[in-house]
Amino acid sequence: MLEPAISLVLTKLKEIRDSQERRPRVSRDTLLRFVETRLKGSQVAPGKSELLELLNSRVSSCTKCPHLARSRTQTVFGVGNPDAELMFVGEAPGADEDARGEPFVGRAGQLLTRIIETMGLTRSDVYIANILKCRPDMPEGVSGNRPPTPEEMQTCISYLLEQVRIIQPRVIVALGATAVEGLLGVRRTMRELRGRWHSFNDTPLMITYHPSYLLRNPMLGEKRKVWEDMLAVLEHLEKPISEKQRKYFLSAND
């Protein structure tokens, strides 16, 4: 619905440019904001999907962090249900996400998917995003991923704030200490942070370990800690919880 409108404006601007000596100057971001304003002013209010599409278009052309804009393959916006009650937030995309353009698709993402499914949900039921929309750059010739800096997260967090404002989830789950630092501006151990409720812009926030932590520490007790956090989320959302679910990761057979 939006792309044809944007294409029409671009076509008209091209005609003006070709017919005048003084060429108009307008950015794609300005055009997107113009279309968003027109949508908001129309009788039919734009839906969450349309608003997220507009925001994604702005993100995809963002150069606020020039070093990340140069090194990224593409931006990684977010995926899932625009009407989700539950939103998972990580710190930043890694190499797999940078290649695919979707958050949490590597080994940690596969584990997150299993956690979501064990909750009785699917990835399409929830919304998944990161604070940073670009993969943090790495020195040339160096593989792997690095955590984003506080400055990078502060620069990019306005996009996440808009995502939360549009989706209006009932609960946000922060995955890992770096994500917590980006959201709340605090640097503490996960032992101090997880297992109790916090708040992010008036939305209940549950903090738990990043799935990559469980990949490095696959002990039953660590899995149970994450699962207890997810049980608290399900209870807050008033979702049904079976006795079998309540007993997960209490024995080595789980």
N, C-alpha and C positions, 0 to 999 in steps of 0.2 A: 504493500500500500504506500509506503514512504518513498521507495526507490524511484517509481515513476514520477512522483512529484519533484524529487530532487533532480532527476534527469531533465525534466521540463525546464526547470529554472536554469540549469547549466546550459541547455540548448539555447535558451533566450539570451543568456549572457554571452555566449559564443557569437550569436548573431549581432549583438550590440558591439562586441569587440571587433568583428570583421568589418563593421560599417562605420566605425569611428576611429579617428587617429588616437584619441586618448582612451586607453583601455581601462575598463573598470577593474578594481581590485577587490576581490572577495574570496575568503577562504571557505573550504568545505565545512569547517566547524561553524562558521557564521551562518552558512546556508542551513545546516542541520538545526541550529538554534532557531532560525527563522521558521522552518517547517514545524518544529516543536511548539513554538508560540502560536502559529496558526491553528495547529491541532487543538491546543488547549482553549483557544478562543472559539472553536466551532461548537455546534450544538451537541455533537457526539464526542464525548470525552475520549481521549486516547486510552487504550487498554495498557495493562502492565507490559505485555509483550512488545507493543509499539514503543513504549517509553524505554524499555531495555534495549531495543534495537537502535534507537537514537543514541542512547548512551554508549552502546558498543561502537557505533560509528565514530563517535568522538574519541573513544579510547584508542581505536585502531590507528588514528592519525596523530596521537599524542607524542610530543617530543619534549615534555617537561624535564625528563632525564636524558640529555643528549647521548650519553654513553650507552644507555640501555636501548634507546631507539636505534642506534647504529648496530648494536650487536644482536638484537633479537631477530628471530625468523618471522615471528608474528606476535601480536598481543594475545593474551589468554584472558578472556573476559569473565566467563562464568557459564554454568550449564545447569539445567534443571527446570523445575516448575515455577513459573512466575508467581503463582499463588501459594507457594510452599509455606507451611507452618514452621518448618525446620530448615535452618541454613547452617552449613558448615563453612568455616573460614580458615584457610591456611595462610602461610606467610608469602609464598611466591612460587611461580612455576619453576619446574626443573627442565632438564634437557628433553625428556619425553613430552612434557606439556608444551614446550616451545615448538616442538616438531609437529604436534597434533593440533594445537590451538585450543585444547580443552584441559581444564584443571583436573589433577589427580587421575592420571591414566597410567602411570608407571606402577612399580611394585607396591608402593605405599598407597596409591590410588585403588589398586585392586583389593588391598586389605580394607580400605575404607568402604568399598562397595560391599564386601562381606559383612562388615559391621552393620551397615545400613540394612542389609537384607536380614541379618539376624534380629534386628529390631522389628521386622515385619514390614519393612518399607522397601522401596526401590530407589535408584538414583533419580528416576523421573518424578518421584514424589517430593524430593527435597531440592534445595538449591545449593550448589557448591561453587565457591569462589575463593580467590586469594586477595590479600591486601595489595600486593604488587601485581600489575598486569603484564609485566615484562619479566623474562628470566634474568636474574642478576648476572652480569657479565663475568667472564672468567679470563684470566691472563691467557694470551695466545699459547696454544700447545698444551694447556692444562685442562684435563677432563674433570667431570664431576660438577657439583653444584655448590654454591655458597649461599649463606643466609643474607637477606637484604639488610642494609644498614638502616638505623633509625631515621636518617635523613631521607632515604629513598621511600620508606614506608610513609613518612609524613607528607611527602610530595604527592604520593599516589592515593592516599586514603580517601580523598574526596570522592573518587569514583565508587569506592565501596560504600561510602555513606549514602550516595545516590541509589545504589542497588538496594540497600536496606530500606531506604525511604520508599522505593517503588514496590518492593516485594512485601514489606511489612510482615516479616516472620514473627511467630509467637516466641520462638527460642532461637538463639544463635549458639553454636558450639565452636569454640576457639580451639584449634588443633596445634598444640605446642607452645612453648614459652616465647618464641619469637613472634608468633601471631598475637599473643597476649600483650607483648611489649608494644606492638604496632597499634593495637586496639585501645589499650588502657594506659599506655605510657609508663608501665611499671616493669621492673626487671627483678623477678624473684624466681625461686626454684619452683618446679612443678609440684613438689611436695607441699609447698605453702599455698599454692593456688588452686589445685584441682579438688574436686569433691564437694564443692559448695557453690552457691549461686552468686553471681556478680551481675553487673548491669552495663550494657553498652548502649548509650543514647536511649535510655528508658526501655530497652529490650532485654529480657532476662538472658544472661550469658552463662553457659556452662563451659568450664575449662577442662580439657583432658589432654592426654598425651597425643602427640602426632603419630600417625600410623608407622612412620619410619622408625620411631622409638621402639615399637613392638617388634619390628623386623630385626632390630639389633638386640632386643631383650625379650625373647619369646617365652619367658617364664610364665607359668600359670598365674602366679600372683599379680604380675603386671597386667596381664590380659583381664583379670578380674577387676582391677582398679578402673580400667577403661569401661568395662561393661557396667559396673556400678554407676558410673557417670551417665551412661546411656539409659539405664533404668530410671534414673532421676529425671532425665529428659522425657522419657515416655510417660512417666507419672504426671509431670507438669503439663504435658499435652493431652492428658486424660485418654491415653491410648490403652487398649487392653494388653495385659501382660500375663502370660501363662505361667504356671508353676515351673514348667520346663525352662522357660526363659529366665526366671528368677534364679535358677540353680546353675546356669551356664558358668563354666570356668571355676567351678568349685572342686572339680576332680580332674584327674589327668585324662579322662576319657572325652572331655569336651574339646 
